[in-house]
Amino acid sequence: MDDADRDVLAGTLAELTWHEVETAARSGAVLLWAFGVIEQHGPHLPTGTDVYLPMARLHAVRALLAERGVQALIVPPYYWGVNVVSGAFPASYGVRPELMREVMVDLLAGMARDGFGHVFCFSGHGDALHNRTVHDGVKAACERTAADASFVTEPALARRIGLDPDDPYLTLYGPDEGPPEGPVDVHAGRWETSLMMHTHPRLVREEVRALLEPSGLGPDELAVWRRGHEHARRVTPDGYLGDPAAASAGEGHRTQTAAAEQAADAIARRVRRSAQAHPQTGRRNHG
């Protein structure tokens, strides 16, 4: 991987001229937008993990959408999100939910003015309040402006933050799975480290990762950890919850491939339904 692979603006509409963006909007392109945070990810992963990972996924989703006949552009990532759990750690920054929501409304309104019929918003951050805020921003923009947006997420996360699976502002993808058995692995552990080893291996502190002991914590400790701030730092003083030493690039590749395929399928279905319901514009389908 070279330095260009770490540039979160690479391959986004930030590299296009306004003429090229206008042409894409007029041709029916959709937008893909990632929402993350800058926060601690243990002693072995960079603080931008929740930005790097969803951006890598969006690049994979865009390629798969092209195979399905759906043109997509990637919006530069939003990375000043809501941060509760890691709030007591250095380099873990957050904004108030109401500020994030209003920024989303303004930006989504601008994308609608450009003529983009759909904006698909992804989250790279597991914090419950952050994800509720992404949904709130999508809903507010659709209700108050001409935007047509949805929150693309997995059924388990939607359920955890209290959203109805039939919510019109959701685009769900992947199987509806319960929590895995055994020790909890939710932050900078095996699955997230595996993804980073696959997508951005040079950013993983491999000499540190290989020596980390599994946190070995269960659901009770997870509940305390999710209360955030000093509670999370007490439960996970090193900042990770899981087993990063068990991670592998191969597992990251398999996880990334499956999730990108599922998300692309869900987006393509929604675009087709919208086009059928609104043949003149292909827009405003929240059902």
N, C-alpha and C positions, 0 to 999 in steps of 0.2 A: 504494500500500500504506500503511495506517495502522499505528499502534503495535500494535493488536490482532493484526495479521498476524505480528508478531514474538514474540508470547506463546506459548511452547511448551506452556503448559497449556491454551490455548484449544482447545475442541472435544474435550478428553480427559475421562476419568471423574473427574478432579479437580474438574470443574465440576458434577458430578452429586451428588445426595443418596445416602445409603446405600440408601434405599428404591428409587431409580431403578436403582442398580447391581444390587441384589438381583433386581429385576424382569427386568432384561436377562439376568442369568445363568439365571434360571428359564425364560426364553423361548428359551434355546439360543444366545445371543450368543457370539461368539468374541472374543478379545482380540488386539490388535495392539500390539507393543512394540518400540520403537527403541532401539538401543544405539550410542552414539557416544562421542566424547571432546571435551574442550576442548583444542585444539592450534593451533599456528600454521598459517596458510594463505596464506603469502606476504604481500607488502605491500598487497594489494588486497582480500582477503577476511577476514571476521571469524573469530575463534578458535572461534566456535560453529558453523562451517559443517557439521561432521559431526553436529550435532544438528538444525540447521534443515532440512537436506536430507532426512534420513530421515523427519522428522515431516511435511514437505510430501508426501512419497510416501505415507505412511500415510493422510493425509486423502484423497488421490486413490484409494487402494486401498479404503478404507472405502466411498466413494461407489459404486465399481464393484461391490463385493460386494453392496451393497443392491440393485443392478440384477439381481444373480444370485440373489437370495433369501436371502442370508446376512447376518444382522445382526452388526455388529462395534462394539466400543468400543475406543478408543485409550488405552493406558496412558501416563501421563507418562513422558518419556524418561529413560533411564539414561545419564548423560553422564560418569561418572568411570570410564572404561574403561582398557584397557591401551595404553600409548604407548611404543613403542620407537623408531620412525624419527625422530620429531620431538623426542625426549627432550632434546636439547641446546639447544633454542630456548626463549626465554621464553614463558610462558603455555601451555606444553604439559605437561599434568599427567596422571599415570597412577597406577594402583594395582596391587598384586601380583595376578597371575592367580588365585591361590587365594582371595583375599579377594573378588574379583568373582564367582567361581564360587559361593562360599557365600552371598553376598547374593542371587544369582539363585535358588538353591535355596530359601532362606527365603521370598522373595517369590512365587515360582511356587507354593510349597506353600500360601500364603495365598490366591492366586487360585483354586487348586483347591478349597480349603475353601469359597470363595464359590459354588462350583458351576459355574465356567466350564470347559467341556469341552475347549477348545483355546486355546492361546496361541501366536501366531505371532510369532517374534522376528526382527527385521531388524537389520542392521548398517549404520551410516553411516560406518564407518571402515575403511580398507583394510589396516591393520596385521595381519600374519599371526597374531601371537600374540593379538591382541585377538579376531580371528574364531575362532581355535581355542578361546579361552576362552568365547565365546558358545555354541559347540557343546558344550563340556564342561559348562557350567552347565545347558543344556537336558537333556543326557543324565543328569547327576547328579540333577536334580530328578525326572525321569521314573522313574529307578531307585529313588530313595529316598523319594519322596512319591507322592501321588495325582495329581500334575500330568500333563497331557498337552500337551506343548509340542514345537515344532519350530523349526529355524533355517531361515529363508527366504532363499535366496541363489542366485546364478547358478552354473552348472556350472564356469565358469572359476575362480571364487574357491574353490569347494569343492576343485577339483583342486589349486590352488596351495597350499592348506594341508593337503593330504594326506588328504582325506576321500573315501570310496567314494561314488560317485553313488547307490548303492542303500542308503546308510545310512538306517535308519528314522527318525532324528532330523532329517533334512533334508527340506525342501520346496523343490525346485529349480524355477526359472522361467527362461524365456528360452532362446535357442539356445546350443549349446555351441560357442563361437567361440574360436579361437586368438588370440594377441596380434596387434594390428594392425601393419601394416608401417610403416616410417618411424620418425622420432624418437618416443621414449617420451613419453606424456602421462598421468601417473597421479596427480598431486597439485597442486591449485590451478592446473591448466592449462586447456586449452580446454574439456574436457567438464564438469569440476566448476564452473568459472566460468560456463559457459553455463547450468547448472542454477540457480546462485544468481541470475544475471541474470533468469531466468524466475520463480523463486519469491520472491526477496527482493531486488529490484533496488536498493532504497535502502541496503542494507548493503554493496553493492559499491563500492569506491573507484574510480569510473570514471576519474577524472583520472589515477590511477596505472596502472590496468589497461591503458589504451590505449597506454601508452608502454613496456610491458614487452617485452623481447626474448625470443624463444623460447629455451628452455634448450638445445634441440638435442642432447640426450643420448640415448645408445642403451642396449641391453641390458646391456653391461658396466658402465656407470656406474649403471644401475638396481640391479644386483646389489650394488654397493658401498653405494649409498644405502639399501638395505633392511637393511643391517647396523645402521643406526640411529645415534643419538646423534652423536658427533663425526664419524663417517663421512658421515652425511647432511648435516650442516651444512657439511662441506667440499665435497661434491659440489654442493649447492644452497644457497649462502650467503644467497640471498634467500628461500629457503623454498618455492619452487615448482618443479615438474618438468613442463614442458609449454609450451604456447603460449597464455597467457590473453588476449593481445591479439586472437587469432583467434576468441574466443568470441562467441556471440550468444544473445539471449533466444529466438530462433526455434529454434535447435538445442537449447536447454535444454527448451523445450516439447515438441519431438518426442521427445527422450530420456525425459523424465518420463512422457509419455503412453504410450509403448510399454512401459516397465518396469512401470508401474502396471497396465496391462492384463494383461501376462504374469503378474505376481504374483497379481492377483485371480483369474485363471483357475486357477492352481496351487492356491491356497488353497481355492477352491470345489470343485475336484476332490477334494482331501484330505478336506474336510468331508463330501462325498457318500459317498466310500468308507467313511469311519468310520461314518456313519449306516447304511449297508448292512450293515457287519460287526457293528455293535452297535446294533440297532434300539431297544433300551430306553433307552440313554444316549447313543449316538453318540460314545462316548469310547474311549480306550485303543487307538488303531489306529496302531501304529508299523511297520506293514508296507507 
